[in-house]
Amino acid sequence: MNPSKVDRKRVSVLTDLPNVGPACAQDLRRIGIDVPAKLRGRDAYDMYTLLCVQTGQIHDPCVIDVFLSITRFVEGAPAQPWWAFTAERKRALEGVGA
């Protein structure tokens, strides 16, 4: 969902989360996250690694940005577009190759 349209009080399914559409929701279900509450305490980088292992392919690193946006959101941060996390991800992975 577009972050500007997210209503924190009405987040009950994965596609109610900022930046999550049907394809991302399917990816989240692949790694065992079927409701937004299961994102609490999760690490976006670990989720990305697990997704890559589960699907047998390397996903675009921007998926990490989406995962950062939704894990932060469920912890209470405001809804933000996924690209607001790109610089953070790049700094975190500097020298790692992603």
Kinemage of the C-alpha trace (Angstrom):
@kinemage 1
@onewidth
@group {chain A} dominant
@subgroup {mainchain}
@vectorlist {calphas} color= white
{ca met a 1} P 0.000 0.000 0.000
{ca asn a 2} L 1.130 3.526 -0.661
{ca pro a 3} L 2.562 4.844 2.628
{ca ser a 4} L 0.423 7.976 2.405
{ca lys a 5} L -2.717 5.814 2.497
{ca val a 6} L -1.766 3.591 5.448
{ca asp a 7} L -4.038 3.803 8.467
{ca arg a 8} L -2.208 2.255 11.415
{ca lys a 9} L -5.554 1.478 13.078
{ca arg a 10} L -6.635 -0.610 10.096
{ca val a 11} L -3.565 -2.732 9.474
{ca ser a 12} L -4.750 -6.323 9.635
{ca val a 13} L -3.393 -8.003 6.502
{ca leu a 14} L 0.028 -7.773 4.886
{ca thr a 15} L -1.130 -5.558 2.025
{ca asp a 16} L -2.298 -2.979 4.586
{ca leu a 17} L 1.381 -2.302 5.350
{ca pro a 18} L 3.298 0.514 3.666
{ca asn a 19} L 5.011 -0.519 0.424
{ca val a 20} L 3.487 -4.009 0.420
{ca gly a 21} L 1.516 -5.217 -2.565
{ca pro a 22} L 0.437 -8.733 -3.526
{ca ala a 23} L 3.907 -9.890 -4.682
{ca cys a 24} L 5.650 -8.669 -1.537
{ca ala a 25} L 2.908 -10.200 0.607
{ca gln a 26} L 3.538 -13.522 -1.130
{ca asp a 27} L 7.271 -13.204 -0.417
{ca leu a 28} L 6.533 -12.507 3.242
{ca arg a 29} L 4.317 -15.587 3.455
{ca arg a 30} L 7.164 -17.650 1.943
{ca ile a 31} L 9.297 -16.762 4.946
{ca gly a 32} L 6.576 -17.499 7.488
{ca ile a 33} L 5.074 -14.055 7.956
{ca asp a 34} L 1.353 -14.204 7.292
{ca val a 35} L 0.131 -11.301 9.449
{ca pro a 36} L 1.697 -7.918 10.216
{ca ala a 37} L 2.147 -8.749 13.907
{ca lys a 38} L 4.682 -11.455 12.986
{ca leu a 39} L 7.051 -8.699 11.832
{ca arg a 40} L 7.657 -7.539 15.414
{ca gly a 41} L 11.229 -8.165 16.426
{ca arg a 42} L 12.270 -9.338 12.960
{ca asp a 43} L 15.475 -8.213 11.258
{ca ala a 44} L 15.015 -6.947 7.687
{ca tyr a 45} L 18.427 -8.234 6.580
{ca asp a 46} L 17.755 -11.709 7.976
{ca met a 47} L 14.345 -11.715 6.295
{ca tyr a 48} L 15.972 -10.870 2.963
{ca thr a 49} L 18.543 -13.652 3.340
{ca leu a 50} L 15.811 -16.132 4.232
{ca leu a 51} L 13.764 -15.060 1.197
{ca cys a 52} L 16.763 -15.585 -1.082
{ca val a 53} L 17.342 -19.048 0.402
{ca gln a 54} L 13.653 -19.998 0.206
{ca thr a 55} L 13.323 -18.973 -3.434
{ca gly a 56} L 16.798 -20.037 -4.563
{ca gln a 57} L 17.514 -16.666 -6.129
{ca ile a 58} L 19.111 -13.356 -5.256
{ca his a 59} L 16.441 -10.697 -4.996
{ca asp a 60} L 16.919 -7.017 -5.692
{ca pro a 61} L 18.466 -5.393 -2.602
{ca cys a 62} L 15.618 -2.865 -2.650
{ca val a 63} L 13.558 -5.638 -1.060
{ca ile a 64} L 15.617 -4.955 2.072
{ca asp a 65} L 14.410 -1.345 1.930
{ca val a 66} L 10.806 -2.551 1.903
{ca phe a 67} L 11.517 -4.928 4.768
{ca leu a 68} L 13.141 -2.099 6.740
{ca ser a 69} L 10.100 0.090 6.120
{ca ile a 70} L 7.628 -2.490 7.389
{ca thr a 71} L 9.614 -3.738 10.373
{ca arg a 72} L 10.078 -0.166 11.531
{ca phe a 73} L 6.405 0.582 10.924
{ca val a 74} L 5.187 -2.287 13.100
{ca glu a 75} L 7.534 -1.074 15.832
{ca gly a 76} L 5.810 2.328 15.775
{ca ala a 77} L 7.687 4.434 13.205
{ca pro a 78} L 5.666 6.439 10.684
{ca ala a 79} L 4.859 4.937 7.298
{ca gln a 80} L 7.542 5.964 4.821
{ca pro a 81} L 8.249 5.121 1.185
{ca trp a 82} L 10.688 2.234 0.800
{ca trp a 83} L 13.315 4.460 -0.829
{ca ala a 84} L 13.644 6.398 2.422
{ca phe a 85} L 15.670 3.395 3.640
{ca thr a 86} L 17.958 2.983 0.626
{ca ala a 87} L 20.840 5.070 1.982
{ca glu a 88} L 20.684 3.237 5.307
{ca arg a 89} L 20.795 -0.149 3.565
{ca lys a 90} L 23.700 0.915 1.372
{ca arg a 91} L 25.661 2.104 4.405
{ca ala a 92} L 24.901 -1.119 6.280
{ca leu a 93} L 26.023 -3.275 3.358
{ca glu a 94} L 28.998 -1.175 2.332
{ca gly a 95} L 31.796 -3.558 1.451
{ca val a 96} L 29.444 -6.567 1.501
{ca gly a 97} L 28.635 -6.391 -2.205
{ca ala a 98} L 24.960 -5.424 -2.168
